[in-house]
Amino acid sequence: MGVDWTALEEALRVSALRHAAEIIEQHPNHDFYAIALHGVSSEESDSIDMPLLALNSVQALERDRLTETRELMVVRGEDVDDDEDYEDRADAEDYSGAPEDDRDDFDEDVEPEDADSEDLDQVLQALEADLEAGDDDGFYSDKWEPSDWHWSSIELIEDVAAEIWSDALRALAAREGWSQTIRTYYRTMVKVAIGLRDELNARTKVDLVTYVADDDHAEALLKLCLTPQQLTEHFPDIVQDESLSETS
C-alpha cells in the first residue's frame, strides 16, 4: 500500500486552515504575523510523524518575552509586580515542573555550595543571552522559531489517523528509501503551507508569513514557501546573503 500524497496534503491543509482560522478569530485584537508547520525530522529514524501547527502574534511575542524577563528577575531575587493580564502559553499544560510546595523545603539558613553558585551564574548568563537574542528579530530569533511561539504544538491529525499515515509513510520509506520518501513528504508540506497562506491571506487581508520549519533545511524551506516580496520584507539578510553568494 502506497501513500496517497494528494489525500494527505488535503487532510493537512483542511485541518491547518480550520485550527488557524479559529485561533485568529478568537483573538481579534492580535496581529498575527506567522504560521508554521514543524516537528517533522528529516533525519532517518524508525518513524515519520505528522507535522504540528504553530501560530504567533505580535502581542503574544511581546508578552512571552516580557514573561521571560520577569522570570529572570525572579531568579535574581528582584521584586516584580503581578501581571493581571498574564496568560499562560497555549501549550502550558504540556510542560511539567516541581510543585510550588517543594520550595518550602529549602533551608534559607544554609549557604549554597560554590558549585551551586556557579550553576546559578551559568543559568543567569544563558537566560540573559537568550533575552538579548530575542531582541533581534532575524530569522534565527524567537520571533521565527515555532517551538517558542505562544501557540506552538497544535496537532493536525487525530491519533488514530496519524498512526495510519505514519505507518504508510514508514512502509513507503522501507520500500523506496528514506531520502525519497522524506523529500516527497516535505514537498507536500510546502504545498500545504503555500495553500494555507493564500487562503488565510484572502480571508484576513493580512500577509501572513507561512512556512515549513526544519533545523537542517531552514533557509531553503523558507525560500520555497515565501513569496519574493515576503523574503525581501521580513528577511533582507537572507536575501542579501543569497545575492552575495551568486555574485562571488
Residue pairs with C-beta under 8 A, 6 or more apart in sequence:
1 168
1 171
2 168
2 172
3 165
3 168
3 169
3 172
3 181
3 184
5 184
5 188
8 165
8 188
9 188
9 191
9 192
9 195
11 156
11 157
11 161
11 165
12 37
12 50
12 51
12 156
12 157
12 188
12 189
12 192
13 191
13 192
13 195
13 196
15 53
15 156
15 157
16 35
16 37
16 53
16 156
16 192
16 196
17 196
17 199
17 200
19 53
19 154
19 156
20 35
20 53
20 55
20 196
20 200
21 200
21 203
23 55
23 151
24 30
24 32
24 55
24 200
24 204
27 57
29 59
30 57
30 58
30 59
30 60
31 57
31 58
31 59
31 206
32 55
32 56
32 57
32 204
32 206
32 208
33 56
33 57
33 58
33 208
33 209
34 55
34 56
34 143
34 144
34 149
34 208
34 209
34 210
34 211
35 53
35 54
35 55
35 193
35 196
35 197
35 200
35 208
35 209
35 210
35 211
36 53
36 54
36 55
36 146
36 149
36 193
36 210
36 211
36 212
36 213
37 51
37 52
37 53
37 54
37 189
37 192
37 193
37 211
37 212
37 213
38 51
38 52
38 54
38 146
38 147
38 212
38 213
38 214
39 49
39 50
39 51
39 52
39 153
40 48
40 49
40 50
40 51
40 185
40 186
40 189
40 214
41 49
41 214
42 182
42 186
42 214
42 216
42 217
43 216
44 178
44 182
46 170
47 166
47 170
48 166
48 169
48 170
48 173
48 181
48 182
48 185
49 162
49 166
50 155
50 156
50 157
50 162
50 165
50 166
51 156
51 189
51 212
52 146
52 152
52 153
52 154
52 155
52 156
53 151
53 154
53 155
53 156
54 146
54 147
54 149
54 151
54 152
54 153
54 154
54 213
55 149
55 150
55 151
55 154
56 143
56 146
56 149
56 150
56 151
57 150
60 149
60 150
60 151
61 142
61 143
61 149
61 150
63 85
63 86
63 87
63 150
64 89
64 142
64 148
64 150
65 131
65 134
65 142
66 83
67 83
67 86
68 127
68 130
68 131
68 134
69 131
70 80
70 83
71 127
72 124
72 127
72 128
72 131
73 80
74 80
75 120
75 123
75 124
75 127
76 124
89 150
89 151
89 152
90 150
90 151
90 152
91 151
91 152
91 153
94 153
112 120
130 142
133 141
133 142
134 141
134 142
134 143
137 143
137 144
138 144
138 235
138 237
139 218
139 219
139 222
139 235
139 237
139 238
140 218
142 148
145 213
146 152
146 213
147 153
155 162
157 165
169 181
169 185
172 181
173 181
173 182
186 212
186 214
186 217
186 221
189 212
190 212
190 221
190 224
190 225
193 210
193 211
193 212
193 225
194 210
194 225
196 210
197 208
197 209
197 210
197 225
200 206
200 208
200 210
201 207
201 208
207 230
209 226
209 230
209 234
210 225
211 221
211 222
211 225
211 226
212 221
212 224
212 225
213 221
214 221
219 238
222 231
222 235
222 238
223 231
223 238
223 242
226 234
226 235
231 238
231 239
232 239
